[in-house]
Amino acid sequence: MKITNQLKLAAAVAAGITLVGCGSSSSSDDKTPKTDEPFERIMSMAANKTQAVVDLTTIKNSTCFNVGECSASGYTFPQDAIFVTATDGDDITNLLLATINDAGADAVIVLPKGTFSVTKPIAISASQTGLTLVGHGIDQTKLDFIDSVADDGIKVSGANNVVLRDFSVYEAAKNGIKVDQANGVHFNYVATIWENPLTPEAEEPGLNGIYGLYPVGSQNVLVENSYSKGSSDAGIYVGQTSNIVVRHNVAEHNVAGIEIENSSNADVYDNIAFDNTGGLLIFDLDGLDKAFGSNIRLFNNHSYSNNLANAGSGFVGYVPQGTGALVLASDGVEIFNNQFDDNDGQAIALTSYFLIDDDVENYGTKYGETILDGWTPIINNIYIHDNAYKNNASDPDTNQETSLLAQVSLGYILGQNFTGAAVDHPAVVYDGIGELLTNANALAAMGINPGIYDNTMCIENSINQNDNGADLNIGSVYGTNPMEVIPETTTPINFDENSLPTPTLRIGQIDSESNTLMKCDSSPTRLTPSVVTINGEKYGCGSGCDDEGTATCNL
Amino acid sequence: MKPLSHLKPLAWSSVIVVSSLLSACGSESGGDNAVDKKESWKINYQEVTLVGNNPDVCTPVSSEVNWDALLEANCHNLSDYNLFLDPKDPTSNPQAPGLPYKLNTQLFTDYSSKYRFIFVPPTKTATYSDHEVMNFPVGSVLVKTFTVPQDTADRNGTEHVMETRLLIHRTDGWEAVPYYWSSETNAQYLSYGASIPATTTHKGKTLTFNYGVPTKNECTNCHTISPIRQSPDDDRVSIFKPIGPKARFLNWDYDYGSGEVKNQLAKWEEAGILTGAPADKSIIDTAANFDNNVDISTLNADELNLAARSYLDINCAHCHRSNLTLEEPNYSGPAGDSGLRLEFNRDISADERSFGICKKAVASGADGYPLDVIPGRSDKSFLPYRMNLVGGNMMPELGRDSIHTEGVALVKAWIDNMEPNDCGLTF
């Protein structure tokens, strides 16, 4: 059982709906994964029939098939490469660790073809700066960490310009591949996989790993053509980092598919996220060395059927089941030209930190230091446009123990909302509380002043592909105008008699004439492309980068 | 098919084997059987594969410490450096000018015993630091020998010498040079680590665990500080640092033998290897003397706080640290970016969240343990939860394959002794 904060802010709504909810929502337990059946190890990505996964494992370079000359993705092994030679099925722990620990800077180490047991974590230090660790292919070289009892599969710390490519890491005890405090990290055709169905840590500790691909506290991070499955936190994660490109990856069956946290200048495009609890996440958390993120673009991604029960803990434990994308406490995000299908909760959720901690009066005590560093609990400057939505929001998570938005969702689907009648659950949910409090000048002590929300929360040019008869709705949990009054009275709508904010659960049809939620008078300024520089090469959509001018980059 | 073989519950169950299970040996009691017992306790040696030639400098030209080799080469054999009068005994009698030293609170490593020695080259001196490791000159060597005792109640009794780790301050920085005792008489350079099945008896119970000899790179996992990247052009690399020889862990009396009991910092000054320490050692903020024999229930509030802060510092803060008194600006320990920072000299009253108080873990979690530290509720706090794991998501993440029961109890008592605060949660 999770211990969650009481959502005091939503208490007004909850009081009216809790009883109804209790009587009618006992079905959520059915979504808990069953792990009674022993799980058979397959260790083949190709066994996954999903076309995107099959594509990742397909041999790319038809001119170079010979083992020992190049990898499946076409990387030619250099003359001075150090080859780790072993036979399929061997335990290569000592051999691999000796090779890496004795390697100097800028070495190329080639992993053998086959499946190999590794019984200890592989640590890579600043002594190996410039390392390229390359296998024979994402589905050709498999490092099996099932007998390694603790720590990460691979951990790179404090090195620069590290390239990891063409291999997969199975069943690491903690994180799959962690890269900490590096400048220049390139993941290419790398997989981190836990094959068991996702299970809460408390039920089966260690059954799944925590993070899959896990660069943090770094600069210049490129994650491409890679795959993550079975993480109890984020499959592909980039945190406290600047200058990021995450493209052409597949994230499947994790709590969070792809997550960008406290990071700046990130382009996330051409990725596929499915069967996660939440597909694409952007978080700003308090109290970190890199206090806040900015300039993050999510575009041309396909986020679908992210309806996995939330088996996570920590912050991802808050992610409502059935979420296509979630933005938390961030400032400066552009979400465009994505395809959101069949996410049963909402295609996009936009929430401030107040949903996690509503103790506004004590923010100074709790978060004063991090606020001085520039972090804020609000969400702002979010521009959402040209996304397509198909049949999302049809079965939102209404279990208060697992969803941050449970009470909100119940309010919409049971009629405790602004219309007074049950409505189709919004495909885009905005909490609105930060904007309301800002406009009421309640956050000035945090340096957040009225006026900053002028035309900054915007959704437009949405493409409605619903063929299930549902409206394509947008919802706002709070009204954002503190002066709003009940018609023909002077009674405020958005605050109660104690001046506490009152949730009102607004609803509107996205892009309809009558909708007022996240409506902008003019389109906000587009964000700028991010550039990743590794070993002098520039990657991404920016000027002089490898994808400059492609159709995706021109969106 | 064994998909579950690395699960923590299995690891847990393997850790503590109640001693009564071994009573079939018939040797657990009585002086008559002491010899039998000694012979029945054994930890096996593993072979080491050495690569390449041993450089010439590794052949000692005298019986003195081989300073040139220490500076230049990772020699094949520990004995190549001439650090001990008896090359087969790395637990005592360092070659001059080596001195033994001891920390008042130590990092837990599966209940092993540790023997530390400091070698500063003749004519050179270290300079004192208030909060960081002493500034040791190039050529200095910190030596730490790890042994597994047969019984932790008798650390002067039978023990198996596992490894001797050297931290050498070379011209381009500190380097870890690990040696594994692959036989009773010889320790060999081992960069790729090892996992050695071992047992010890602790407080009457037999503990079975895999003793982890770290890889050379794993040494850096704890011994490094890394740049907090300031810009895309920030190409700084991490810096290797020793951890233990800080004033707070050294500022107490050590028995040097022959009746000489002396404050370690004073002894280092007298030996000419340290300058700059305060003449009045009593003004130095000093860690607690905490070991497995301390009865936590007898500690008053101040003593408990000091012991817990000392323990968290030496066990956690090499990773869980950021800026503060680091001389290098914008550097942190490997886990400084977790937001949990546990340095001894961090002011907890001004920065509770750095100590995890009412703070949610950023990169991990477990149902039922919602925040790192919930004052008054160690049973719901995530920090001691992770200390109480083996494998998987355990903390510290290296150097142990068993639970430090006494350490967990100390940290739990520290949390339970805080002024209760539910952190806004409902239980």
Interface residues (C-beta under 8 A of the other chain):
Chain A: M1 K2 I3 T4 N5 Q6 P38 F39 E40 R41 T93 N94 L97 A98 I100 N101 D102 T119 K120 P121 A123 I124 S125 A126 S127 Q128 T129 F145 I146 D147 S148 V149 A150 D151 K155 S157 G158 A159 N160 E171 A173 K174 D180 Q181 N183 E195 N196 P200 E201 A202 E204 P205 G206 L207 I210 Y211 V216 G217 S218 Q219 N220 D233 G239 Q240 T241 S242 N243 L285 D286 G287 L288 D289 K290 G312 S313 G314 F315 V316 G317 D357 D359 K366 Y367 E369 T370 T533
Chain B: M1 K2 P3 L4 S5 H6 L7 K8 P9 A11 T49 V51 S191 Y192 G193 S195 N210 T215 K216 N217 E218 T220 N221 T224 S226 P227 I228 R229 S231 P232 D234 D235 R236 V237 S238 S322 S332 P334 G336 D337 G339 D351 R353 S354 C358 K359 K360 A361 V362 A363 S364 G365 A366 D367 G368 Y369 P370 K380 L389 V390 G391 G392 N393 M394 E397 L398 D401 G424 L425 T426 F427
